[in-house]
Amino acid sequence: MNLELRKPTMKDYYTPTECTWCDGCGDYGIWSAIRLACTELEYQPHDVLLAFDIGCHGNMSDKIGGCYRVHGLHGRILPFAAGAAIANPKVHVLAAGGDGATFSEGVNHLVHAVRSNYPMVFVLHNNGNYGLTIGQASALTPQGMVMNSSPNGIPEATINSMDLVFSLAPTFVARGVSYDIPHMTALLKEGFKHKGFAYIDILQACPTFNKQMTNKWLRERVYKVEETAGYDPTNFEKARKVAVDTSEKIAIGLLYTAKDPRPNFYENLVPRKGKTTTIVEEVGKQDVTELMKEFM
């Protein structure tokens, strides 16, 4: 008997766990946008997996209810989320990581996630520092910025994150700001609908430790590419140029989506296996009783 599921609401993603981020933290906006995107796409919570790295944003793992949530190891959430997306492509997977975890701790995983075009969404919480370790500089901390761990500025060169991502031939790149919830929600929805790896950079304020990239500072610099006459998000070279150049203005919106995207990792994997079933269905047919005894 087929039972028609009712449309999900925001209440389905509710949890009574109290939010404990600093007042003004960008995590509040991203937290709201993720729940809104899943609700507006009418995703049933049991069909959603949210995977969080270590960091202030990672505390979101117990502040969204109903769906599957994982709080992973520092810099290592991408391989976990990719494995889940490949094992069961019927589940909508979103992974999230900070700029420290992603471009300092686990940049190797990001490289291969883009390269492999895993079928998932990745949200970069980009606040220019490690907030959880009270103001430690990350690989994306701007030059000259005074941080607790580097009062004279960072000695290394700052990584241009968008230049690195575009060098890996991505199929979907977007950028948003944490104070604009409707705009972020729209980007997340597009990311979920994308069949490959959707990279979404969210610039967010860290009011406690990053005194430069405030909401006021961001508002004075960002502009939406969709409001730019003639902007074509399928033009790779134009998108890369616009995304990389943040010297005066910062482009936000759907920066790039491949017109004819290459197959994602799972689509390439199944023909090689000669199977029509999903990996999780194959595993379900195996008797792992003896194997499980080793862990009990």
N, C-alpha and C positions, 0 to 999 in steps of 0.2 A: 504494500500500500504506500503510495506516494503522499507525503505530508508536505503541504506548501508552507515554507518558513515565512514568518512575518518579516517585514523590513526592519533591519536593525536601527537602533537609535543611539544617541550619545550615551544614554544610560547603560547600554550593553557593554560599553567600554569604561564604565565607572568602577572605581575602587574607593573605599573609605580612607585609604592611606593618605595621610596629610602631606602636602608638598612642603619641602623644607629648603628650597632654593633661596638664595638671597633675593631681597626685594629688587625688582627690575631686571632679574636674570632673563636672558633670552630663552631659556629652557621652557618657561611657561608658554610662550607663543608656539614653539615647536610642538610641545606636548598637546596643545589644543588642535593644531593643524593636522597632526597625525590621526587623532581620533575623528576629526571632521572628515578627512579624506576617506577613511575606511567606512564611515557612516554614509557619506554621499555616494560612494561606489557600491553601497549596499552589500559590503562584505560581511558575512556572518563571522562573529568573533572566532569560532572554532576553525575558520579557514585562514586565519592570520597568525603569522609568527613575527614577533618583534624581538630583535637581537641587539643588545646594548653592550658596548665596550665599557671599560673602566673610566671613570671620570664623573664630574657633576651630573652630566646628562644621563649617566648610567643608572642614577637613582630613579629614572623614569620607569625602570623595569617593574617596580611595585606600585606605580602611580597610574597605570593603565590596566584595567581589569578585563576579564572575559576571554581574551585571546591568549595564545601561548607567548610567554616572555622568557628570555634568557639573559642573564647578566654574565658576560664572559670574562676572559683573561685580557690583560692590558695589551692592546695592539693586535689581538688575535680573533676579533669577532667576525671578520670577513670570511676566513676559511670555514668557520662553523656555519655561518649563514648560507654560504655557497653550497656546502654539503647538504643542508636541509632543503634548499631550493632544488637541487639536483635529485635528491632522494624522492621528493614528492612535489612535482611541478604543479599540483592542484592547490598547494598552499601559497598564499601571497606573503612573500618574505620581504621584510624591511630591516636593514641593519643600520646602526648609528654609531658613530665614533667621533671623538674630538680631534682637533688638529694635532695635538700631541700624540695621541694613540695612533693616529692614521699616518702622519708624515714623519714622526720621529721613531715611535716604537715599532710600527708595523707597516712601513711604507712598501716593503716587499710584497705584502699581501694585496695592497691596493693595486700595485703594478699588474699582478697576475689576475686580479678580479676584472680589471678593465680589458686586459688582453684576452682573457677567456670568455668575456661577455656573458657572465653568469646571469641567469634570469631572476633578477632581484633589484630592489631599490637600496641605494646607500645614501644616507644623510650625513654630511660632514658638519658637525657643530664647530663652527670656525670662529673662535673668540680670541685667537692670537696668543693663547697661553694655556698652561695646565692649571685650571682653576682649583682642582681637588688637592693639588700639592701647594696651594696658597701662593700662586703667582710665579710659577717656574716658567721660564721662556721655552717656547716650542720652536720647531723648525719653520713655523710660519709667523713667528713674532717679527714685526717690522723693525728695520734697523733704527737704532737710536732710542727705542722704547725702553723706559726704565722699568725693570721687573725686580721682584724680590731676590731672585737668584742671579740677576745680572744688573746691578745698579748703574753700571756704566754702558749698558747696551750689550747686545749679543756679539761675540767675536766672530761668529760664522756668518756666511752669506745666507740671507733668507731665501727659502725655496719658493719659486713662483709655482704655486700649486696647479693653476690652470694650464700653464705651459707644460708641466709634467703630464697631466691628464691627457691633454690633446696630443702629445707626442706618442701616446699609446693607442691611437686610432679608436676613440670611444664611439659609441653609437647613440648616446644620450647624455647631454650635459646641461645642467640648469643651475641657476644661482638665485637665492632669495635672501630676505632679511627677516630677522626673528620678530620684529614688531608688526609686520604686515601679515596677519594670519590668513585672510582670504587669498592673498597672492601665493603664500606658501602652500595652502591647501590645493590650489589649482595645479601647482607644480608637482606636488606629491601624487595627485590623481593621474597626471600625465605619466609620471614615472612608473606608477603601478601598471598602467596600461601598456607600457613599453615591454617588448618581449625579451629584451636583453638587459644589460647592466645599466641602470639609470643612476648616474652620479649627480647628486644635488648638494651643492655647497650652500649652507645657510650661514650668512654673516650674523653674528649675534653679539649683543653687548654682555660684558662681564663687569658689572658695576663695582665689584669689590677690588679686582686686581688689574683690569685693563682700563686705565684712565684715558686712553686716547680714542679707542673705537667705541665711543658712546653712541646711543641712539641719535643724538643730535648730530654728531660727526657723520654718521652713516646717512642720515636724511639729507644732509647737504651735498652728498656725493653720488648717491645711487640714482639710476634712471632705468626705466623699463624698456627693454628692447622692443616689446610689442607695440610701444607707442612711437617707435622710430619708423618713419616712412620708408617703405621698401625693404625692411629687414627680412632676410630669408634665413630661417633657422636650419635649412638643409645645406647652406653654403658653408662647407667646412673651413675654408681659408678665412673667410670673413668672420665666422664665428670665433675662430681661434684668435684672430687679431683683436676682436672686441673683448673677449673674455680675459685675455692676458694683460691688456693695457689698463691698469688701474691707477695710473699716475695722477690723473686729474678727476676723472669720473669712473664709477664702477657700474658696469652693466649687470642688471638682474633680469630674470625671466627665463624662458626656454631659449637657451643660447644656441644649442645644436641638437638636432635629431637627424639621424642618417635617413636619407631619402629611400635608399634600398639597403637596409641594415643587413649585415651578415648574420647567418644563423647563430643563435646563442649556443652556449656550451651543451645544453641538454639536447637540442635539435641535432647537433653534430654527433652526440654520443649515441643516441638510439639507433641510427642506421648502422653504425659500426657493430653494435651488439646484435643486430638482426632481430630485435624484439619490438613488440608493440605495447607491452606492459610497462608500467613504471618501475623504477628500481625498488620503491617501497613495497610494491605488490610482489615482486620477486622474493624479497627478503621475508615477506610474510608467509611464504610457502616453505620456509626452511625450519627445521627443528633445531633450536639453539639451546635445548635443555642442558646438554652436557657442557656447553660453552659457559652458560650462566653460572654453573656450579663453581667455576674458578673465581667468581667475584662475590661469592656468598660465604 
